[in-house]
Amino acid sequence: MSQKLSPTHSYDVVIVGSGPVGATFARTIRDARPRASILMVEAGPNLTDPAGINLKDVSDLAQRAELQRLSQGPDQRFYGVSSIGDRARAARVPDGKRDSLARPGTYLLSASGSTVEGMPSAALSMNVGGMGAHWVCASPWPYGDERATAIPAAEWDRMVAGAQRTLRTSGTLFPRTALHDHVLGSLAAFFPGGEARGRQVQNMPMAGRVVDGRISWTGPGTILGDLLHGDDAFELRAQTLCTRVLLGDEGAEGVEVRDLRTGETLRIRADLVVIAGDAFRTPQLLWASGLRQASIGQGLTEHAQLVSAIDLELPSEDSAAGGASDDPVVGVFWIPYDGIQRPFHGQITQLDLSPLSLAEEESPRASTTTVGLSYFIPTEVRPENRVDFDAAQADWLGMPRMHVQFSRSAEDARRIEVARTSQRALVEALRPDRPADVPALMPAGTSLHYTGTTAIGDADDGSAVCDPWSRVWGLPNLFLGGNGLIPTSMAGNPTLTSVALALRAAERAADELL
């Protein structure tokens, strides 16, 4: 698994990035081509054995905090233990006054030597499993204008179903309790309808399964499965940075990598190259490889996030199960985006990981449970929101320095106010005995759901980096994956959508392998 590669080593497939999307490519190609040799490289360290598990499955909170710290690249400060109780102790502050805050397991993009304008909380992870080792596992499916028109509607349905199987999504992970029924009923009364389209208020589809009475959360290692053990034709190399894709007259010929432990640089031949990074580092690698299409890096988008924290009274039968736990008493509920009646995506959960929490004087009583109510509001896709690169200056890893430019439009501001009015009314409906606080608009970047910088499209007209099969235009054996490929304005969490796109692309990639 960690054998030394020679400068002339070759593979059928090289995959850059070990998150859920990279794992989906590896799994799909292996199932279709059992004899294909596959190398996966990841710049960050391996945290667990088996590799790539979701850190919520690490029950020792101190150990989990240490593994999160090791994921923080150039900024390995200790944030403390990430638990519900600890997240309920920071003071509430007005909109616009909160300092930028990276969550445990992430580091701010600005800490990597990049310049960031307008997205102060943009953050990354650097570890085997990528953000998939840290994600909350919410897996709503894309709807309406969230789905790229470059792919036929019927194909979307098939892709989404496949992504749900890959991620093991379920709406029944949490036990039914009196509080669960009360909250779900209250939400349904506030947001009636949508059953005909599957967009009624419901349990959030979550990626995981119940094992021995406890939830096992999906991580990239779950998707890779037996590739990690006993598959001699699959190799995962951690702390190995891909510095560029080697391009020839007919497409990608391989990759150049640098071992971050030894500093050794190697060239690796490959018949097929997949870059499955995030919306910042994938376009950075394309640019470092000599590609200069104007579409690379443009259209950076994330949904705005409004958050409220609510204390809910625990029914007596639920009180004994309360307290800090990563398997919440209340469950996780979904207010689906439908584009018209609900022009936002909502979720309510004890697992909310936003920096917003309760002040000390408002700490919840033992008879209450603290939940986070989040609305994600889609924002316009605009080419001026982008990430650019500077070959004359390097970031902390020696890659071209990034410069991020992001702002919200007047239409974005209007949508946010519509959502703010709705969220305030919902909080008052859930707790009529307590005046609602003004929902907090989190700093740009807080969502961690960055899209658009390597978008797919149906024409090579300068507006898209990839074709509908996720291949870079003009380079038929260079496939991309990740949230950056999503060309639309998303309301819901994008992971399932990215896995759906990866499944379709990986099927095509496997077909093209000799």
C-alpha positions in Angstrom: 0.0 0.0 0.0 2.9 2.3 0.6 5.6 0.9 -1.8 8.0 3.4 -3.2 7.1 4.4 -6.8 9.8 4.7 -9.4 9.9 7.7 -11.7 8.6 5.5 -14.5 5.9 3.7 -12.5 2.6 3.4 -14.4 -1.1 2.7 -13.6 -4.3 2.4 -15.6 -5.9 5.1 -13.4 -4.6 7.8 -11.1 -7.1 9.5 -8.8 -6.1 12.7 -7.1 -8.2 13.2 -3.9 -9.6 10.7 -1.5 -12.9 12.2 -0.5 -16.4 10.7 -1.3 -16.1 11.6 -4.9 -12.6 10.1 -5.4 -13.8 7.0 -3.6 -16.8 6.8 -5.9 -14.6 6.9 -8.9 -12.3 4.2 -7.5 -15.2 2.0 -6.5 -17.1 2.3 -9.8 -14.1 1.7 -11.9 -13.0 -1.3 -9.9 -16.4 -2.9 -10.1 -16.4 -2.4 -13.9 -12.7 -3.2 -14.5 -11.6 -5.7 -11.9 -8.0 -5.9 -13.2 -7.4 -2.2 -13.6 -4.5 -0.8 -11.6 -5.6 2.3 -9.6 -3.5 4.7 -7.6 -5.1 7.3 -5.3 -3.0 10.1 -4.0 -3.9 12.4 -1.1 -1.8 15.4 0.1 -3.0 15.0 3.7 -2.2 12.3 6.3 -4.0 9.1 6.9 -5.9 9.4 10.2 -7.5 6.0 10.9 -7.3 2.3 10.2 -9.2 1.5 8.1 -8.5 4.7 6.1 -11.1 7.3 5.4 -13.7 6.6 8.1 -16.1 9.3 9.3 -14.6 10.8 12.5 -18.0 10.8 14.1 -17.4 7.1 14.4 -14.5 7.8 16.8 -16.2 7.7 20.1 -13.3 9.0 22.2 -13.8 12.8 21.9 -10.3 13.6 22.8 -8.9 11.3 20.2 -11.3 12.7 17.6 -10.2 16.2 18.4 -6.6 15.2 17.8 -7.4 13.6 14.5 -9.3 16.8 13.5 -6.3 18.9 14.4 -4.1 16.7 12.1 -6.5 17.5 9.3 -5.9 21.3 9.5 -3.0 21.6 7.1 -0.9 24.7 7.9 -3.0 25.8 10.9 -3.0 22.8 13.3 -4.3 24.7 16.3 -6.3 22.8 18.9 -9.9 23.9 18.7 -11.0 21.7 21.6 -13.4 18.8 21.7 -16.1 19.0 19.1 -19.3 18.0 21.0 -22.7 19.5 21.3 -22.1 20.7 24.8 -18.9 22.6 23.8 -20.7 24.1 20.8 -23.2 25.7 23.2 -20.8 28.0 25.0 -19.7 30.7 22.6 -21.5 34.1 23.0 -24.1 35.1 20.5 -23.0 38.1 18.4 -24.8 40.3 15.8 -24.6 39.8 12.1 -21.3 41.0 10.6 -19.5 41.1 14.0 -18.4 37.4 14.3 -14.8 36.6 13.6 -14.1 34.1 10.8 -14.0 30.7 12.4 -12.8 27.4 10.9 -14.4 24.3 12.4 -12.4 21.5 13.9 -10.9 19.5 11.1 -10.6 22.4 8.8 -8.3 25.4 8.2 -9.1 28.8 6.8 -8.1 29.2 3.1 -6.5 32.5 4.2 -4.1 30.5 6.4 -2.6 28.7 3.4 -0.9 31.8 1.9 -3.9 32.7 -0.3 -5.7 36.0 -0.4 -9.5 35.9 0.2 -11.8 38.8 -0.5 -15.5 38.5 0.6 -15.4 34.9 1.8 -13.6 35.1 5.1 -14.7 31.7 6.4 -13.7 29.7 3.3 -12.1 26.6 4.8 -10.5 23.3 3.6 -9.5 19.9 5.1 -6.3 18.1 4.3 -6.5 14.4 5.2 -7.3 11.0 3.8 -11.1 11.2 3.2 -11.0 14.9 2.8 -14.1 16.7 4.0 -15.8 13.3 3.9 -14.1 12.4 7.2 -15.8 15.4 8.9 -19.1 15.9 7.1 -22.4 15.9 8.9 -23.8 13.3 6.4 -26.9 15.2 5.3 -27.8 14.0 1.9 -30.8 15.7 0.3 -31.3 15.1 -3.4 -31.2 17.9 -5.9 -34.5 19.2 -7.2 -35.7 21.4 -10.1 -33.2 24.1 -11.1 -30.6 22.6 -8.8 -30.1 19.9 -11.5 -27.8 20.8 -14.4 -29.7 20.9 -17.7 -26.6 19.4 -19.5 -27.8 16.0 -18.2 -31.2 14.6 -19.2 -33.9 14.5 -16.4 -34.3 10.7 -16.6 -30.5 10.3 -16.3 -30.6 12.5 -13.1 -33.1 10.1 -11.5 -30.9 7.1 -12.2 -27.8 9.0 -10.9 -29.5 10.2 -7.7 -30.7 6.7 -6.9 -27.2 5.4 -7.4 -25.7 8.0 -5.2 -28.1 7.2 -2.5 -27.0 3.6 -2.6 -23.3 4.6 -2.6 -23.7 6.8 0.4 -26.1 4.5 2.2 -28.7 7.3 2.7 -31.6 6.7 4.9 -34.4 8.7 6.5 -34.9 6.3 9.4 -31.6 6.3 11.2 -33.0 7.9 14.4 -35.4 6.3 16.9 -38.9 7.7 17.2 -39.3 9.7 20.3 -42.1 12.0 21.6 -39.8 15.0 20.9 -39.1 13.7 17.4 -42.8 13.4 16.6 -43.6 16.8 18.1 -40.9 18.7 16.1 -41.7 16.9 12.9 -45.4 17.6 13.3 -44.8 21.2 14.1 -42.6 21.6 11.0 -45.2 19.9 8.8 -47.9 22.2 10.1 -45.8 25.3 9.4 -44.8 24.0 5.9 -47.7 22.0 4.6 -47.8 20.3 1.2 -45.3 19.0 -1.3 -46.1 15.3 -1.0 -46.8 14.9 -4.7 -43.2 16.0 -5.5 -41.6 14.3 -2.5 -40.9 17.8 -1.1 -42.9 17.6 2.1 -41.2 18.2 5.4 -39.6 14.9 6.4 -36.7 13.3 8.1 -33.4 14.4 6.6 -31.8 11.7 4.4 -28.6 10.9 6.2 -25.6 8.8 5.0 -25.2 6.0 7.4 -26.7 2.8 8.9 -27.5 1.5 12.3 -25.0 -1.1 13.6 -25.6 -2.7 17.0 -28.0 0.0 18.0 -25.7 2.9 17.1 -25.3 4.9 13.9 -22.3 4.2 11.7 -21.7 7.2 9.6 -20.6 7.0 5.9 -17.1 8.1 5.1 -15.0 7.6 2.0 -13.6 4.4 3.5 -17.1 3.1 3.6 -17.3 3.5 -0.2 -13.8 2.1 -0.9 -14.6 -0.9 1.2 -12.5 -4.0 0.2 -10.3 -1.9 -2.0 -8.4 -1.0 1.2 -7.7 -4.6 2.1 -6.5 -7.4 -0.1 -6.8 -5.5 -3.4 -3.3 -5.7 -4.9 -4.2 -3.5 -7.8 -5.3 -0.5 -5.6 -2.9 1.7 -3.8 -3.7 4.7 -1.6 -0.7 7.0 -0.9 -1.1 9.7 1.8 1.0 12.8 2.1 1.6 12.8 -1.6 0.8 16.1 -3.3 -0.1 16.1 -7.0 1.7 19.2 -8.4 0.6 18.9 -12.0 -1.1 16.8 -14.6 1.2 15.8 -17.4 -0.4 16.8 -20.7 0.4 15.6 -24.2 -0.9 16.1 -27.7 -3.8 13.6 -27.1 -4.7 14.3 -23.5 -3.4 13.5 -20.0 -0.3 11.3 -19.9 0.0 11.0 -16.1 0.8 13.1 -13.1 3.7 14.6 -11.2 3.6 14.2 -7.5 5.8 15.2 -4.5 6.2 13.1 -1.4 5.6 15.6 1.4 7.6 13.5 3.8 10.8 13.2 1.8 10.5 16.0 -0.8 11.0 13.4 -3.7 9.3 14.3 -6.9 8.0 11.5 -9.2 6.3 11.2 -12.5 3.6 8.6 -12.9 2.2 7.4 -16.1 -1.5 6.8 -16.4 -4.1 6.0 -19.1 -6.7 7.9 -17.2 -6.4 10.8 -14.7 -9.2 11.9 -12.3 -8.9 15.0 -10.3 -11.4 14.8 -7.4 -10.6 17.7 -5.2 -12.5 20.6 -3.8 -13.7 23.8 -5.6 -10.4 25.6 -4.8 -7.7 23.0 -5.2 -9.0 21.3 -8.4 -8.9 24.5 -10.5 -5.5 25.3 -8.8 -4.1 22.0 -10.1 -5.5 22.6 -13.6 -3.9 26.0 -13.7 -0.6 24.6 -12.3 -0.7 22.1 -15.2 -0.7 24.8 -17.8 -4.4 25.0 -18.6 -5.6 28.6 -19.0 -9.3 28.5 -20.0 -11.1 31.5 -18.7 -13.8 29.2 -17.2 -11.3 27.6 -14.7 -12.1 29.1 -11.3 -15.0 31.3 -12.4 -18.6 31.0 -11.0 -17.5 30.3 -7.3 -20.8 30.0 -5.4 -22.1 28.9 -2.1 -25.5 29.2 -0.5 -26.0 31.8 2.2 -26.6 30.4 5.7 -29.0 31.7 8.3 -28.9 30.0 11.7 -30.9 30.2 14.9 -30.4 28.1 18.1 -33.5 26.9 20.0 -34.0 25.3 23.4 -36.7 22.6 23.1 -38.4 21.1 26.2 -37.7 17.4 26.4 -40.8 15.2 27.1 -40.2 13.3 30.3 -39.6 10.0 28.4 -36.8 11.6 26.4 -35.0 13.5 29.2 -32.9 10.6 30.3 -31.4 10.3 26.9 -30.5 14.0 26.6 -27.0 15.5 26.8 -24.1 15.8 24.4 -24.2 13.0 21.9 -23.5 12.6 18.2 -26.7 10.5 17.9 -29.3 13.1 18.6 -32.4 12.6 20.6 -34.4 14.9 18.3 -33.3 13.5 15.0 -32.5 15.5 11.8 -35.4 17.1 9.9 -35.5 18.5 6.4 -37.4 21.4 5.0 -36.9 20.8 1.2 -36.3 23.5 -1.3 -38.9 23.7 -4.0 -37.9 26.9 -5.7 -41.3 28.7 -5.2 -43.1 28.2 -1.9 -39.8 27.4 -0.1 -37.0 29.2 -1.9 -34.5 27.8 0.6 -33.4 24.5 2.1 -33.9 24.1 5.8 -32.7 21.6 8.4 -33.1 21.3 12.2 -30.8 19.1 14.2 -28.7 18.7 17.3 -25.8 18.1 14.9 -25.5 21.6 13.5 -21.8 22.4 13.3 -22.1 26.2 12.6 -20.1 28.5 14.9 -23.4 29.9 16.2 -24.4 28.7 19.7 -25.7 29.8 23.0 -24.3 32.3 25.4 -23.3 31.1 28.9 -26.3 32.8 30.5 -28.6 31.0 28.1 -27.1 27.5 28.6 -29.8 24.9 28.3 -31.4 23.3 31.3 -31.2 19.5 31.8 -34.9 19.3 30.7 -34.1 20.9 27.3 -32.2 20.0 24.2 -30.5 22.6 22.0 -31.1 22.3 18.3 -29.8 24.4 15.4 -32.1 25.6 12.7 -30.3 26.4 9.5 -31.6 27.8 6.2 -29.5 27.6 3.1 -30.4 30.2 0.5 -29.2 29.7 -3.1 -27.2 32.6 -4.5 -26.7 33.7 -8.0 -24.0 32.1 -10.1 -21.9 35.0 -11.4 -18.6 34.9 -13.3 -17.1 37.7 -11.2 -17.1 35.4 -8.2 -14.0 33.4 -8.9 -10.7 32.1 -7.8 -7.6 33.2 -9.7 -4.0 32.0 -9.5 -0.5 33.6 -9.4 2.4 31.6 -10.8 4.9 34.2 -9.4 3.8 33.5 -5.8 3.3 30.2 -4.0 1.1 29.0 -1.2 2.4 27.0 1.7 2.7 23.9 -0.4 4.5 25.6 -3.3 1.4 25.6 -5.5 0.2 28.8 -7.4 -1.2 31.2 -4.9 -4.9 31.6 -5.0 -6.9 34.9 -4.9 -10.6 34.5 -4.1 -13.1 37.2 -5.0 -16.7 36.8 -3.8 -19.7 39.0 -3.1 -23.4 38.7 -2.9 -25.8 40.4 -5.3 -28.8 42.5 -4.7 -31.0 39.5 -5.6 -29.0 37.4 -3.1 -29.8 40.0 -0.4 -33.5 39.9 -1.3 -33.6 36.1 -1.0 -31.9 36.2 2.3 -34.5 38.6 3.7 -37.3 36.4 2.5 -35.7 33.5 4.3 -35.0 35.5 7.5 -38.7 36.4 7.8 -39.6 32.7 7.4 -37.0 31.5 9.9 -38.0 34.1 12.5 -41.7 33.0 12.2 -40.7 29.3 12.5 -38.7 29.8 15.6 -41.7 31.6 17.2 -43.9 28.7 16.2 -41.6 26.2 17.8 -41.2 28.2 21.0 -44.2 30.5 21.3 -43.3 31.2 24.9 -40.0 32.8 24.0 -39.4 35.8 21.7 -37.4 34.9 18.6 -33.9 36.3 18.2 -33.0 37.7 14.8 -31.5 34.7 12.8 -27.8 35.2 12.3 -26.4 35.5 8.8 -23.1 33.5 8.9 -20.0 34.9 7.2 -19.5 33.8 3.6 -17.7 30.5 3.5 -19.3 29.1 6.6 -21.4 26.5 4.8 -18.3 24.7 3.4 -20.4 24.0 0.3 -18.5 25.7 -2.5 -19.5 25.0 -6.1 -19.0 26.1 -9.7 -15.3 26.6 -10.3 -14.9 23.6 -12.6 -18.5 23.5 -13.9 -19.9 21.0 -16.4 -21.7 22.3 -19.5 -23.2 21.2 -22.7 -21.0 23.3 -25.0 -17.3 24.3 -25.1 -18.2 28.0 -25.2 -16.0 29.3 -22.5 -18.6 29.0 -19.7 -17.7 25.5 -18.6 -14.6 23.5 -17.8 -16.1 20.0 -18.4 -18.4 18.3 -20.8 -21.6 16.6 -19.4 -19.5 13.5 -18.7 -17.1 15.5 -16.4 -14.2 15.4 -18.9 -12.2 18.5 -19.4 -13.0 19.9 -22.8 -10.4 18.8 -25.3 -8.8 16.3 -22.9 -10.9 13.1 -23.2 -9.0 11.1 -20.6 -8.9 13.8 -17.9 -12.0 13.6 -15.7 -12.9 15.9 -12.8 -15.1 15.3 -9.8 -16.3 17.3 -6.8 -18.6 20.1 -5.8 -16.8 22.5 -8.2 -18.5 20.7 -11.2 -22.0 21.8 -10.1 -22.9 24.7 -12.4 -26.2 25.6 -10.7 -27.2 27.5 -7.7 -27.7 25.0 -4.9 -30.0 25.2 -1.9 -29.3 21.8 -0.5 -26.1 20.2 0.7 -24.2 19.2 -2.5 -22.4 16.0 -1.6 -25.0 13.6 -3.0 -25.2 15.7 -6.2 -21.4 15.4 -6.6 -21.5 11.7 -6.0 -24.3 11.4 -8.6 -22.1 13.2 -11.1 -19.1 11.1 -10.2 -21.0 7.8 -10.8 -22.0 8.9 -14.3 -18.5 10.1 -15.1 -16.8 6.9 -13.6 -19.0 4.7 -15.7 -17.9 6.5 -18.8 -14.3 6.4 -17.7 -14.4 2.6 -17.1 -15.9 2.2 -20.6 -13.0 4.0 -22.1 -10.3 1.9 -20.4 -8.8 -0.6 -22.7 
